[in-house]
Amino acid sequence: MVGPWRHPPGTLRALRTILGHHYVLCHRCRRFADMVIPRGMEDRKYEPSPFRCRHCGDRGALETAVPVGYQRDTAD
């Protein structure tokens, strides 16, 4: 039997639990990265996205799939 959800709704934790793995996309730079939720940010609201592109500063879009032609952003 499943008990009640004990965490706040509309959070990054809920998004990851219900929908699974996500990517953070920057549509301006056409880059993506795996969504990694740092410890302590699990209960932060997912809208608007708390992630920003480190190249242009735009807010990242949270998506379950990466569009064709996007490059993986790696930490330099």
N, CA, C and O of each residue as an XYZ file, in Angstrom:
304
protein
N       0.836     -1.178      0.000
C       0.000      0.000      0.000
C       0.880      1.239      0.000
O       1.931      1.265      0.641
N       0.459      2.234     -0.699
C       1.212      3.480     -0.814
C       0.624      4.500      0.146
O      -0.593      4.675      0.210
N       1.496      5.174      0.894
C       1.035      6.194      1.829
C       0.950      7.551      1.160
O       1.263      7.691     -0.023
N       0.529      8.539      1.910
C       0.425      9.894      1.351
C       1.804     10.489      1.057
O       2.790     10.148      1.712
N       1.861     11.365      0.081
C       3.086     12.064     -0.287
C       3.390     13.061      0.818
O       2.573     13.938      1.100
N       4.543     12.944      1.442
C       4.840     13.778      2.606
C       5.701     14.995      2.286
O       6.119     15.724      3.185
N       5.962     15.209      0.998
C       6.787     16.342      0.576
C       5.901     17.400     -0.082
O       4.792     17.083     -0.513
N       6.364     18.644     -0.167
C       5.560     19.693     -0.818
C       5.329     19.388     -2.302
O       6.243     18.904     -2.970
N       4.140     19.656     -2.830
C       3.885     19.458     -4.262
C       4.550     20.559     -5.091
O       4.862     21.629     -4.567
N       4.765     20.299     -6.377
C       5.319     21.305     -7.284
C       6.803     21.548     -7.104
O       7.309     22.609     -7.470
N       7.511     20.566     -6.538
C       8.939     20.734     -6.272
C       9.777     19.893     -7.230
O       9.255     19.040     -7.948
N      11.078     20.146     -7.230
C      11.992     19.349     -8.048
C      11.949     17.884     -7.633
O      12.042     16.998     -8.483
N      11.809     17.620     -6.344
C      11.706     16.238     -5.860
C      10.478     15.554     -6.465
O      10.570     14.413     -6.918
N       9.344     16.232     -6.477
C       8.119     15.664     -7.034
C       8.268     15.428     -8.533
O       7.841     14.392     -9.043
N       8.861     16.369     -9.232
C       9.073     16.242    -10.674
C       9.911     15.011    -10.984
O       9.557     14.212    -11.850
N      11.031     14.862    -10.267
C      11.920     13.718    -10.493
C      11.236     12.407    -10.115
O      11.393     11.408    -10.817
N      10.487     12.394     -9.031
C       9.834     11.169     -8.565
C       8.735     10.725     -9.521
O       8.625      9.537     -9.826
N       7.928     11.653     -9.994
C       6.789     11.298    -10.836
C       7.180     11.061    -12.288
O       6.721     10.098    -12.903
N       8.017     11.924    -12.840
C       8.337     11.839    -14.272
C       9.701     11.252    -14.588
O       9.982     10.952    -15.749
N      10.552     11.081    -13.596
C      11.859     10.467    -13.830
C      12.924     11.471    -14.242
O      12.860     12.645    -13.877
N      13.895     11.005    -15.000
C      15.071     11.798    -15.376
C      14.690     12.981    -16.270
O      13.851     12.855    -17.162
N      15.316     14.124    -16.019
C      15.090     15.335    -16.807
C      16.417     15.919    -17.275
O      17.482     15.617    -16.737
N      16.315     16.753    -18.282
C      17.457     17.516    -18.778
C      17.158     18.994    -18.606
O      16.001     19.413    -18.611
N      18.213     19.774    -18.454
C      18.085     21.228    -18.419
C      18.591     21.715    -19.769
O      19.743     21.472    -20.128
N      17.729     22.403    -20.519
C      18.084     22.872    -21.855
C      18.188     24.381    -21.889
O      17.411     25.082    -21.240
N      19.154     24.881    -22.650
C      19.216     26.298    -22.970
C      18.902     26.388    -24.454
O      19.689     25.953    -25.295
N      17.744     26.959    -24.767
C      17.328     27.029    -26.168
C      18.137     28.056    -26.945
O      18.322     27.895    -28.152
N      18.625     29.106    -26.295
C      19.427     30.118    -26.979
C      20.777     29.539    -27.419
O      21.198     29.736    -28.559
N      21.450     28.826    -26.511
C      22.780     28.265    -26.810
C      22.714     26.875    -27.436
O      23.721     26.354    -27.916
N      21.512     26.274    -27.426
C      21.323     24.913    -27.936
C      22.234     23.928    -27.216
O      22.918     23.116    -27.840
N      22.227     24.017    -25.883
C      23.008     23.124    -25.034
C      22.070     22.450    -24.033
O      20.964     22.924    -23.771
N      22.549     21.322    -23.479
C      21.778     20.638    -22.450
C      22.715     20.008    -21.433
O      23.895     19.782    -21.702
N      22.163     19.731    -20.264
C      22.881     19.027    -19.208
C      21.877     18.168    -18.455
O      20.681     18.460    -18.462
N      22.350     17.120    -17.812
C      21.478     16.320    -16.966
C      21.020     17.168    -15.795
O      21.791     17.967    -15.264
N      19.769     16.999    -15.389
C      19.270     17.730    -14.231
C      19.814     17.057    -12.975
O      19.444     15.928    -12.651
N      20.676     17.748    -12.290
C      21.215     17.271    -11.028
C      20.686     18.203     -9.948
O      20.892     19.416    -10.001
N      20.014     17.634     -8.985
C      19.429     18.439     -7.917
C      20.384     18.414     -6.731
O      20.529     17.381     -6.078
N      21.033     19.534     -6.445
C      21.956     19.567     -5.306
C      21.205     19.329     -3.992
O      20.037     19.692     -3.848
N      21.893     18.722     -3.062
C      21.305     18.476     -1.733
C      20.807     19.786     -1.150
O      21.509     20.797     -1.187
N      19.621     19.769     -0.623
C      19.017     20.962     -0.046
C      18.103     21.715     -1.006
O      17.343     22.585     -0.581
N      18.170     21.385     -2.314
C      17.310     22.050     -3.304
C      16.132     21.185     -3.732
O      15.355     21.583     -4.600
N      15.994     20.014     -3.136
C      14.940     19.085     -3.561
C      13.546     19.676     -3.430
O      12.674     19.389     -4.250
N      13.322     20.500     -2.409
C      11.984     21.034     -2.168
C      11.786     22.432     -2.750
O      10.843     23.130     -2.380
N      12.666     22.839     -3.654
C      12.511     24.115     -4.348
C      11.513     23.951     -5.488
O      11.480     22.906     -6.138
N      10.711     24.962     -5.731
C       9.717     24.911     -6.811
C      10.424     24.736     -8.159
O      11.488     25.310     -8.389
N       9.826     23.941     -9.038
C      10.443     23.726    -10.345
C      10.001     24.743    -11.378
O      10.550     24.777    -12.479
N       9.016     25.577    -11.046
C       8.605     26.604    -11.994
C       8.554     27.956    -11.301
O       7.802     28.084    -10.335
N       9.280     28.951    -11.711
C      10.185     28.918    -12.849
C      11.419     28.082    -12.534
O      11.784     27.897    -11.373
N      12.044     27.588    -13.574
C      13.215     26.737    -13.412
C      14.295     27.457    -12.606
O      14.638     28.597    -12.918
N      14.833     26.804    -11.574
C      15.888     27.436    -10.783
C      17.257     27.358    -11.459
O      18.224     27.933    -10.960
N      17.348     26.656    -12.582
C      18.625     26.479    -13.270
C      18.818     27.552    -14.335
O      17.871     27.929    -15.026
N      20.039     28.038    -14.461
C      20.390     29.050    -15.477
C      21.572     28.573    -16.294
O      22.437     27.852    -15.798
N      21.600     28.989    -17.566
C      22.711     28.665    -18.457
C      23.958     29.401    -17.987
O      23.913     30.605    -17.735
N      25.048     28.696    -17.870
C      26.277     29.346    -17.418
C      26.961     30.127    -18.537
O      27.931     30.840    -18.283
N      26.473     30.004    -19.768
C      27.050     30.742    -20.888
C      26.324     32.062    -21.142
O      26.957     33.111    -21.263
N      24.986     32.004    -21.223
C      24.229     33.213    -21.577
C      23.379     33.765    -20.429
O      22.945     34.915    -20.484
N      23.138     32.955    -19.389
C      22.359     33.425    -18.248
C      20.859     33.215    -18.358
O      20.134     33.507    -17.406
N      20.366     32.715    -19.495
C      18.932     32.437    -19.637
C      18.518     31.308    -18.700
O      19.329     30.459    -18.327
N      17.231     31.316    -18.325
C      16.701     30.222    -17.513
C      16.667     28.951    -18.335
O      16.301     28.965    -19.511
N      17.052     27.848    -17.704
C      17.011     26.559    -18.374
C      15.602     26.008    -18.403
O      14.831     26.217    -17.466
N      15.265     25.315    -19.455
C      13.976     24.642    -19.570
C      14.154     23.202    -19.117
O      15.122     22.549    -19.508
N      13.237     22.696    -18.301
C      13.295     21.316    -17.834
C      12.517     20.444    -18.810
O      11.319     20.645    -19.013
N      13.194     19.482    -19.409
C      12.583     18.631    -20.434
C      12.952     17.177    -20.175
O      13.960     16.890    -19.530
N      12.122     16.253    -20.684
C      12.417     14.836    -20.537
C      13.212     14.278    -21.716
O      13.724     13.161    -21.637
N      13.321     15.032    -22.799
C      14.068     14.598    -23.977
C      14.865     15.777    -24.535
O      14.488     16.937    -24.366
N      15.965     15.457    -25.197
C      16.828     16.478    -25.787
C      16.525     16.595    -27.271
O      16.553     15.588    -27.979
N      16.235     17.801    -27.768
C      15.995     17.967    -29.202
C      17.249     17.649    -30.021
O      18.370     17.766    -29.524
N      17.055     17.256    -31.244
C      18.157     16.954    -32.149
C      18.984     18.226    -32.376
O      18.425     19.306    -32.564
N      20.290     18.096    -32.358
C      21.171     19.221    -32.640
C      21.670     19.956    -31.413
O      22.464     20.886    -31.549
N      21.235     19.576    -30.218
C      21.715     20.206    -28.990
C      22.998     19.528    -28.528
O      23.142     18.312    -28.659
N      23.928     20.307    -27.990
C      25.205     19.788    -27.507
C      25.169     19.626    -25.999
O      24.572     20.438    -25.292
N      25.816     18.566    -25.507
C      25.929     18.371    -24.060
C      26.898     19.413    -23.514
O      27.990     19.603    -24.049
N      26.488     20.080    -22.449
C      27.345     21.056    -21.790
C      28.139     20.332    -20.716
O      27.574     19.727    -19.806
N      29.432     20.404    -20.835
C      30.299     19.737    -19.850
C      30.990     20.799    -19.003
O      31.271     21.904    -19.468
N      31.253     20.448    -17.772
C      31.948     21.376    -16.875
C      33.388     21.518    -17.338
O      34.083     20.521    -17.537
N      33.824     22.721    -17.503
C      35.211     22.962    -17.974
C      36.164     23.040    -16.830
O      37.362     23.236    -17.036
